[in-house]
């Protein structure tokens, strides 16, 4: 498990192994979410990178228009 220390300026360095695993680069922005005492950093991805992300998704379980309010 990777660990990091919070600096006096409340800065955190993301360990190299984690940066490589999730392919983030210097200058990239991240979303920060805090929930239930857990802080999550979510990298922003360009929309072009997400193209085809949901290919093959089954749409059979989606509601019909008649079920909507």
Rosetta constraint file for C-alpha pairs under 8 A:
AtomPair CA 2 CA 15 HARMONIC 6.58 0.50
AtomPair CA 2 CA 17 HARMONIC 7.73 0.50
AtomPair CA 2 CA 18 HARMONIC 7.54 0.50
AtomPair CA 3 CA 15 HARMONIC 7.27 0.50
AtomPair CA 4 CA 12 HARMONIC 6.48 0.50
AtomPair CA 4 CA 13 HARMONIC 6.42 0.50
AtomPair CA 4 CA 14 HARMONIC 6.89 0.50
AtomPair CA 4 CA 15 HARMONIC 6.97 0.50
AtomPair CA 5 CA 12 HARMONIC 6.24 0.50
AtomPair CA 5 CA 13 HARMONIC 7.57 0.50
AtomPair CA 6 CA 10 HARMONIC 5.37 0.50
AtomPair CA 6 CA 11 HARMONIC 5.52 0.50
AtomPair CA 6 CA 12 HARMONIC 5.10 0.50
AtomPair CA 7 CA 11 HARMONIC 5.13 0.50
AtomPair CA 7 CA 12 HARMONIC 6.53 0.50
AtomPair CA 14 CA 18 HARMONIC 6.70 0.50
AtomPair CA 14 CA 19 HARMONIC 6.55 0.50
AtomPair CA 15 CA 19 HARMONIC 6.37 0.50
AtomPair CA 16 CA 20 HARMONIC 6.17 0.50
AtomPair CA 17 CA 21 HARMONIC 6.16 0.50
AtomPair CA 18 CA 22 HARMONIC 6.30 0.50
AtomPair CA 19 CA 23 HARMONIC 5.66 0.50
AtomPair CA 19 CA 24 HARMONIC 5.39 0.50
AtomPair CA 19 CA 25 HARMONIC 7.36 0.50
AtomPair CA 20 CA 24 HARMONIC 6.93 0.50
AtomPair CA 24 CA 28 HARMONIC 6.73 0.50
AtomPair CA 24 CA 43 HARMONIC 7.17 0.50
AtomPair CA 28 CA 43 HARMONIC 7.46 0.50
AtomPair CA 28 CA 44 HARMONIC 7.41 0.50
AtomPair CA 29 CA 43 HARMONIC 6.29 0.50
AtomPair CA 29 CA 44 HARMONIC 5.83 0.50
AtomPair CA 30 CA 41 HARMONIC 5.98 0.50
AtomPair CA 30 CA 42 HARMONIC 5.21 0.50
AtomPair CA 30 CA 43 HARMONIC 4.21 0.50
AtomPair CA 30 CA 44 HARMONIC 5.27 0.50
AtomPair CA 31 CA 40 HARMONIC 8.00 0.50
AtomPair CA 31 CA 41 HARMONIC 5.66 0.50
AtomPair CA 31 CA 42 HARMONIC 4.90 0.50
AtomPair CA 31 CA 43 HARMONIC 6.23 0.50
AtomPair CA 31 CA 44 HARMONIC 6.74 0.50
AtomPair CA 32 CA 39 HARMONIC 6.95 0.50
AtomPair CA 32 CA 40 HARMONIC 5.75 0.50
AtomPair CA 32 CA 41 HARMONIC 4.79 0.50
AtomPair CA 32 CA 42 HARMONIC 6.38 0.50
AtomPair CA 33 CA 39 HARMONIC 5.71 0.50
AtomPair CA 33 CA 40 HARMONIC 5.13 0.50
AtomPair CA 33 CA 41 HARMONIC 6.56 0.50
AtomPair CA 33 CA 42 HARMONIC 7.83 0.50
AtomPair CA 34 CA 38 HARMONIC 5.57 0.50
AtomPair CA 34 CA 39 HARMONIC 4.45 0.50
AtomPair CA 34 CA 40 HARMONIC 6.32 0.50
AtomPair CA 35 CA 39 HARMONIC 6.66 0.50
AtomPair CA 45 CA 49 HARMONIC 6.58 0.50
AtomPair CA 45 CA 50 HARMONIC 7.40 0.50
AtomPair CA 46 CA 50 HARMONIC 7.02 0.50
AtomPair CA 47 CA 51 HARMONIC 6.81 0.50
AtomPair CA 63 CA 67 HARMONIC 6.10 0.50
AtomPair CA 63 CA 68 HARMONIC 7.45 0.50
AtomPair CA 64 CA 68 HARMONIC 7.16 0.50
